């Protein structure tokens, strides 16, 4: 079996609706004054299983880890 070709721009393909997680977080009151989402809320949502919000929260946590290494 051939291995699937890896895309270098996988993040762009993973984010289908930009801003949707922030919109959901605002409705829940989980956005800080500076406009960032509370990490505790993200972790709580990520643990909820396979819902859309849970998947978005897990991606946000993954992207946060990636950005820390680039400084």
N, C-alpha and C positions, 0 to 999 in steps of 0.2 A: 504494500500500500504506500502511496506517495504521501509525503508530509505536506500539510497545507502551507502555502506561502505566507510568511509573516509580514504584516503591514507595519511600516514605520510610523504611520499616522493612525494608530488604532484608537487614540483618545478621541479624535474628531468623529470617528465612526461610533464610538460608545456613547457620546453625548448627543442624543436625538433631539431633546427639547431644552436648550439652554435656559437657565433661570427657573425651571420648574421646581427644583428642590428648595430653592430660596423662597419661592412663592408658598410652598407647603409649610415651610418653617415659619414664615411670617404669620400665617393663619393660626399656627400652634403657639405663637408667642416665643419662639426659640431663636430670634435674631437679636444679637447684641446691638448696642447703640452705634458701633462703628460699622455695622452692616454685615458682620460675619455670623455664621451659624454656630450655636453653642455645641461644643464637641460632645457633651453628655447627651444631648438630644440626638445627635447623629448616631452615637453608639447604641442608644435605646432603640432607634428606628432600625438600625442594621440588624439587630437581634430578633426582629419580628418575623423572620422567615423569608419567603420569596415574593413579597409584595413589590410593587413598583417603587414605592418610597424606600423600602429596605435596600433594594438593589442600587438606587441612586445614592443612598447614604453610604453604602459600602464602597462605591466608586469614589465618593468624595473623600472618604478616609484614606483610600489608596493613593489618590492624587496628592493629598496632603503629605503623605510620607515621601512621595517622589520629589516634591518641591523642597523639602528640607535638605536633601542631599546635594542640591545644585548651588548652594550658597558659596 
